[in-house]
């Protein structure tokens, strides 16, 4: 089964913002309090991310949580 459109957008937006901030997956994980392997799973569209984890990612990436699901 393929990933949902929301999961695809989340993965792309996390990856894009992480790269804009020039963070490794490990650095993002440290900032967010999330293990680096889970960050990789999110970026590979494999994780079904909870709202709590989305908020941690948004805070660590310095964006509003809505930006992580944005289609632009």
C-alpha positions as CSV (number, residue, x, y, z in Angstrom):
1,X,0.0,0.0,0.0
2,X,1.3,3.5,-0.9
3,X,1.7,6.4,1.5
4,X,-1.2,8.8,1.9
5,X,-0.9,12.3,0.3
6,X,-0.6,13.8,3.8
7,X,2.3,11.5,4.7
8,X,4.0,12.3,1.4
9,X,3.7,16.1,2.1
10,X,4.9,15.7,5.7
11,X,8.0,13.8,4.6
12,X,8.9,16.3,1.8
13,X,8.3,19.3,4.0
14,X,10.3,17.9,7.0
15,X,13.2,17.0,4.6
16,X,13.0,20.4,2.8
17,X,13.0,22.4,6.0
18,X,15.7,20.3,7.7
19,X,17.9,20.9,4.7
20,X,17.2,24.6,4.6
21,X,18.3,24.8,8.3
22,X,21.4,22.6,7.3
23,X,20.6,20.1,10.0
24,X,21.4,16.4,9.9
25,X,18.7,13.9,10.8
26,X,20.5,13.4,14.0
27,X,20.6,17.1,14.8
28,X,16.9,17.4,14.1
29,X,16.2,14.4,16.3
30,X,18.2,16.0,19.1
31,X,16.3,19.3,18.7
32,X,12.9,17.6,18.6
33,X,13.6,14.9,21.2
34,X,12.9,12.2,18.6
35,X,15.4,9.4,17.7
36,X,17.3,10.0,14.4
37,X,16.1,6.7,13.0
38,X,12.5,7.8,13.4
39,X,13.4,11.1,11.6
40,X,14.7,9.0,8.7
41,X,11.5,6.9,8.7
42,X,9.4,10.0,8.6
43,X,11.4,11.4,5.6
44,X,11.1,8.0,3.8
45,X,7.3,8.2,4.2
46,X,7.2,5.1,6.5
47,X,6.0,6.6,9.8
48,X,2.5,7.4,10.8
49,X,3.4,10.5,12.8
50,X,1.3,11.6,15.8
51,X,0.1,15.1,16.3
52,X,2.5,15.4,19.3
53,X,5.5,14.4,17.1
54,X,4.4,16.8,14.4
55,X,4.4,19.6,17.0
56,X,7.9,18.6,18.2
57,X,9.1,18.6,14.6
58,X,7.6,21.9,13.8
59,X,9.1,23.5,16.9
60,X,12.5,22.0,16.1
61,X,12.2,23.2,12.5
62,X,11.1,26.7,13.5
63,X,7.8,26.5,11.5
64,X,4.1,26.3,12.4
65,X,2.8,22.7,12.4
66,X,0.4,23.6,9.5
67,X,3.5,24.2,7.3
68,X,4.5,20.6,7.7
69,X,1.3,19.5,5.9
70,X,1.2,22.4,3.4
71,X,1.0,21.4,-0.3
72,X,3.2,24.2,-1.6
